[in-house]
Amino acid sequence: MRNITMTGTLAGLVAAGAAQAADVTVKAPRLPPAETSWVPHSGFFVGIGGSANTLDFGTQNVYAVGTSDVFTNGVLTSSGSAVGPATLYPDDRAQIAFSAQGGYFSRFSGSDWLWGAKFGYSYLGTSSNIRAALLPQVGSFTPTGTSTVVPFTGNALVQSYQIHIDHQMTFVPFIGHAFDRGFVYLGAGPTLTRIRTDLNGLIGFADLNGNRTDVSGAPINLTSKSWVLGGAAMVGATYFLDPTWFVDVNYTFAMTENNTANYASPFTNPNGTGGTTNQGTMVGTAAARTQTQAITATINKLF
C-alpha cells in the first residue's frame, strides 16, 4: 500500500512538472542584423575638392632659324641665315590646385566588383621660367653679286623662356571592388592639357669679324598655345559617410604626348652695323613632354 502511494505521488509530481513546462515558451537568442554595404548598386556622382601636384615640364628641345637681308641706302648688300638646336631644362614645380569631378559607377550583377568612368578637371595655373636662355647658332652670309660664303657663329638670346600649364582634364574608365563603406578602384584614360610657351625678349646675335653684332634689333616676344593630348593612370579609394555622400582620394600620373610649339616673327633693325638696315625672320620650334603627378581629394554627392 505504501509503495502504491509513493508511486502515485511521483507520477503526480512528474505530471505537474510536465504541465508547468508546457506553459513555458522558449525563445531563441536574438542575433544582430547582418551588416550591409553602403555602396549602392549604381549611381551618378559629382564632387569638388583640391589636389597637390608636382609638374615636370620636360626637356625643351628648341630649334631656331634666323634669316637676314642687309640693305645699305636701300640696296641689298648681303643675305644670310643661321640655325641651331638647343636643349633647355626648366625646373619642376609644386602646386595646390582646385579640382572637380563627375562620373558613374555600377556593380556587376550579384557581385562586389564594379565598373565606372569619371571626368576630372584641375586648374593648375603654374609655370616654369628660364632666364637668359642662349640658343647657339651657326650660319653664313653671302655678299650680293658674289659667290663668297662667309661663315659665322652666334646666339639667339631669350631673356625669359616660360612654360605654362593651366587647365588639365582627364577621362578615366575604371574597375573596382566594393566593401562595407566604400570601394577601391584603378583605371586609365586620355588627358587634355592646355600648355603655353612664351619666348620673351628674343634677340638674334652674330659674331662677325670678332665683334658681337645685334642682327634682329629690338627684342621680340613670341607665344604658342595648344591643347595637348596625353594619357593618365589612376588608383583610388572612396569612403561613404552615408548612403549618398562619400569622400574620394586618388593618385594620378599623367603624361602628355610630345608637344611641338611653333614660332615665327619678322624683324627690322634700322640700326645695323655701318648704317645698314637688317630685315629678316625669326622662326623656331620647341618640343617637350610634360608630366604631372597629383593626389586629389574630393567630397562627392551620389544621385
Disulfide bonds with the S-S distance in Angstrom:
none
